[in-house]
Amino acid sequence: MQVIITDFQSRQDEIRYIRDQVFVIEQQIPREEEFDDRDASCIHAVAYDSPGHPVGTGRLDTEKEGKIGRVAVLQSHRRRGFGRAVMQALERVALDRGLPRVWFHAQVSAVPFYSSLGYRVISDEFDEAGIPHVVMEKRWSSSEGAGQV
Ligand SMILES: CC(C)(COP(=O)(O)OP(=O)(O)OC[C@H]1O[C@@H](n2cnc3c(N)ncnc32)[C@H](O)[C@@H]1OP(=O)(O)O)[C@@H](O)C(=O)NCCC(=O)NCCS
């Protein structure tokens, strides 16, 4: 497994492929909502099963105080640690940039995944794109690092 940190332009074929499979095809989210104007400004992670075979992705918006989003792993590759690796790579970027936390809108169905990585729910449930969500966050102090649970 390898996780690459990249801008959108450099790996947009891989990122688009994974998000198309997971969000547009599997979750039926309209493509025009899925790919927004934040992609060009965000830092992206792409996880590879083997060279040239991307299976997971996610993005970090440093201009929105460390907002993580669009975390997705191909259905065929779930529960093999790719999602965790994507999250830890983005946390490391946030830590290196001096951000005190990362946060995001989590689909309620994905809360067990994020909880297992040390995130906590900090909001009530709300609707987004027809899917129930909550806000989750992870803060770290100077004595601990990103990627720790
Ligand atoms: C959520 C998602 C990214 C998780 O990716 P993944 O690669 O399967 O996750 P990992 O294998 O790294 O899982 C790490 C840990 O999270 C927990 N976890 C992951 N998926 C889980 C699930 N469906 N139910 C309960 N716990 C889960 C487990 O503790 C797991 O460790 P284990 O497999 O050793 O028990 C993936 O399921 C996905 O792409 N889902 C569809 C898109 C989506 O909902 N994205 C989130 C939008 S907010």
The ligand as an ORCA input file, in Angstrom:
! r2SCAN-3c Opt
* xyz 0 1
  C     -15.840      4.800      5.175
  C     -14.747      4.172      4.296
  C     -13.899      5.262      3.672
  C     -13.846      3.293      5.203
  O     -12.750      2.832      4.429
  P     -12.063      1.410      4.698
  O     -10.819      1.331      3.871
  O     -13.052      0.321      4.531
  O     -11.690      1.517      6.243
  P     -10.490      0.768      7.009
  O     -10.317     -0.601      6.449
  O      -9.288      1.643      7.032
  O     -11.140      0.657      8.465
  C     -10.475      1.086      9.632
  C     -11.335      0.717     10.821
  O     -12.545      1.484     10.776
  C     -13.630      0.682     11.261
  N     -14.620      0.491     10.191
  C     -14.442      0.672      8.845
  N     -15.575      0.465      8.171
  C     -16.498      0.131      9.106
  C     -17.874     -0.208      9.052
  N     -18.541     -0.241      7.876
  N     -18.513     -0.519     10.206
  C     -17.851     -0.504     11.388
  N     -16.537     -0.190     11.511
  C     -15.879      0.138     10.393
  C     -13.034     -0.624     11.718
  O     -12.662     -0.514     13.072
  C     -11.810     -0.729     10.855
  O     -10.802     -1.532     11.360
  P     -10.898     -3.159     11.175
  O     -11.278     -3.417      9.746
  O      -9.529     -3.604     11.544
  O     -11.962     -3.579     12.136
  C     -15.368      3.249      3.203
  O     -16.239      2.333      3.833
  C     -16.134      3.999      2.133
  O     -15.545      4.448      1.149
  N     -17.460      4.104      2.286
  C     -18.312      4.750      1.278
  C     -18.038      6.238      1.197
  C     -18.275      6.921      2.515
  O     -19.238      6.672      3.202
  N     -17.333      7.820      2.839
  C     -17.406      8.589      4.058
  C     -18.119      9.852      3.763
  S     -18.242     10.803      5.252
*
